[in-house]
Every structure is written in structure tokens, then in C-alpha cells.
């Protein structure tokens, strides 16, 4: 029994997007401001994205990391200031803070893979000067958003949501209003269109906000100069917001181009279809793996929705050697599982040495990621694929436990 498909397969580019991209290349005007009007692919994409998420203003950029950097600059981050963020996230998050000449202040995660609220409160008390928080919805796991927003409001902390894994996910899964999407508890939400995200353009991102002043800054900072802001469709229409600040805002040249936007825009209409497909396969896999010995799949936070484009689970009551044997055995059978706290993983905070002088004392996070597994679930996988993956994981765990028992008896 062996699985033969790749776990690195990105979401496919639909035919409509391919044709759109070819059209862009045929006329050659890939620069977003090259058109004589506001009818560029990037401008139309920003409007379509905002229509889907329910945000008034959207700025397309070259990555989610760039989006977070610009968001901090828009909030007037100063060199050397602290920014709260997750100890369990991807390296792009603290990197965006360092890019803004600021210092990450890490918050422990709990056994649901989200920030520990008690530790957040402790960090607020210990760092009363910190004015910013980039909350990462790591791998789509949504924290207690209402409580986090209340803590930020109470302590004058400005909240940015890293929604790289959050597009289309809801805080209240039973509510269909757009303001219940993840990305509406903050001042600025940042999204990714990297290959393994809901929308795939290889690289790309969005800044989304309902604040007109922040939107004006972000449009200028992303790379709009002179009067080019007027070519944006999803912008504040008060030109004075731009004219009053345009000579004070650096042009960081982090724009998205028309070719990237051409690939993305036809995918907007596929988001809900993709979410439904992910959910069906995710729920099937959970149902098959939940009974398996030594595998623990944490429940999400109440009210939070998980779409399931990947699965995280903990290997419990196993030694480090047992975990290694299990991971290696599943890999030999074609099922690639990563452990977050191993092999120079970019999601292990101890590897973010550029961001600290002394390794943060996040013992709880370190303990969790030592046994927390990450399994990608590409959209191209079928239900039969999911069943085969579950069978391989189950059988490998049974074999591993049997081998361990024999070894123990022999010892």
C-alpha cells in the first residue's frame, strides 16, 4: 500500500485564468498603472476581492509578508518598537516585523495551535509600551477573536490579522454575513496568494481594511505615486486623503502586476467551491484518524471555522525515536508528514535567530511543536486519496506500536 501523489501540488490554475494571463502577455501591459484608465487587472481584482471579503478597501501587493510590513508602517511603527505576535507561525510574520525595524514579542500557543490568552495578558502586563499585535491564523486555526479584540481595545493595542490561511473562514461558522469572515476584528487584514493558499498565483498578497486613512497610506506605500492612486477602484474616493500625505509616504514598490492579477481574478468565483471541497475531505480524514491510538486532533476554538486545506495533529505518548520512525515509515509509503519542531522547519520559533538575541522562553510552544504534525491536503486529492492516506497512517501507527512492544518485551 503506497500513496503516489505529491503533497506539494498547488491549487490548479483554471482555464479562464490561463486565458486571461495569455491575453495580458499578448498586449504586454503588465504594469498595473500602464493603462490609460482604472480598468487594469489589478484594480478589478482588488474590487472583486473586497466584494468577496466585505472590506471597503483592498490593495494588491507582491506577498502577504509585504502586506504585513506595509500595515505596520501605515500604523506608524517606530524603529525598535515591539510587536506582539505568535510564537507558533511562519517565519514571514516575524520577518515582516523585523523588516519594519521593530522587534517581535512572542506569545505562547496553546494545545489548539492558537495563542494562549493568559500568556497574552501576561505579555501585555510585562510590555505595556507595545502598541501593535500581528495575530497569525497559523494553518487556519482561529483564536478567540472577540476576547483578543477586547484585550487590544482595552490596552490600546492596534490589531493586524495575518489571514494567509484565513481567506473564506468564518469566526462564527453559522453566520453568513461577510463581517463574520476572519479579517474583520482588526484594523488591517493581510492575505496571501502563494501557491499553497486558497488563491494561487505563486506569490502575491492583499491588504484589506475599512479605514480610509490606512487605505490611503497603504496604496501610496505599495507603489502609487503622483496621481496614480486615482486608478484604484477599491479605494477611498476622497482625493484629499492622498494629496495630504503623498509626499510623506515612502514608495516601497511592492505592487502586484497585471499578470499575477489576471491569474487570480477568475479564481475569486471558485473560493466557495474550493472551501466546500476542502471541508468534505478534511472531515472525512478527521473521522478516520480520530480513533487511531497515539494521534490527537485538537478541537477548534468554539465559534471558529476550519476549512481544512491541511491537517495538524499531535503524536502523543511516543518517544522522540518513535516519532522519527513513524514519520520515516509513512514517508516510505508516500505520505509526507512534517513535524513543526524538527529539521530546520521555518515554523519553529527557535530558528528565527534574526529576530532575537536570546531565544524566547516559549517552553509550551516548544513542547507542542516537538510532536505537532503537519499534513498538506491539496485540493486535487480525491476522497479515495484521503481514505488511502488515512489507511497508511493508521497501519503505520499500528506497525510502529507493535514494533515498540516487541522491543520493550525483548528489553
Secondary structure as GFF3:
##gff-version 3
##sequence-region A 1 411
A	DSSP	alpha_helix	15	27	.	.	.	ID=ss1
A	DSSP	alpha_helix	41	53	.	.	.	ID=ss2
A	DSSP	beta_strand	57	61	.	.	.	ID=ss3
A	DSSP	alpha_helix	64	74	.	.	.	ID=ss4
A	DSSP	beta_strand	82	86	.	.	.	ID=ss5
A	DSSP	alpha_helix	91	99	.	.	.	ID=ss6
A	DSSP	beta_strand	103	107	.	.	.	ID=ss7
A	DSSP	alpha_helix	117	126	.	.	.	ID=ss8
A	DSSP	beta_strand	132	136	.	.	.	ID=ss9
A	DSSP	three_ten_helix	138	140	.	.	.	ID=ss10
A	DSSP	alpha_helix	145	154	.	.	.	ID=ss11
A	DSSP	beta_strand	158	162	.	.	.	ID=ss12
A	DSSP	three_ten_helix	178	180	.	.	.	ID=ss13
A	DSSP	beta_strand	188	192	.	.	.	ID=ss14
A	DSSP	beta_strand	205	209	.	.	.	ID=ss15
A	DSSP	alpha_helix	212	222	.	.	.	ID=ss16
A	DSSP	three_ten_helix	228	231	.	.	.	ID=ss17
A	DSSP	alpha_helix	240	243	.	.	.	ID=ss18
A	DSSP	alpha_helix	258	265	.	.	.	ID=ss19
A	DSSP	three_ten_helix	268	270	.	.	.	ID=ss20
A	DSSP	alpha_helix	271	289	.	.	.	ID=ss21
A	DSSP	beta_strand	295	296	.	.	.	ID=ss22
A	DSSP	beta_strand	310	315	.	.	.	ID=ss23
A	DSSP	alpha_helix	320	332	.	.	.	ID=ss24
A	DSSP	beta_strand	338	339	.	.	.	ID=ss25
A	DSSP	three_ten_helix	349	351	.	.	.	ID=ss26
A	DSSP	three_ten_helix	353	355	.	.	.	ID=ss27
A	DSSP	alpha_helix	363	369	.	.	.	ID=ss28
A	DSSP	beta_strand	372	376	.	.	.	ID=ss29
A	DSSP	alpha_helix	383	410	.	.	.	ID=ss30
###
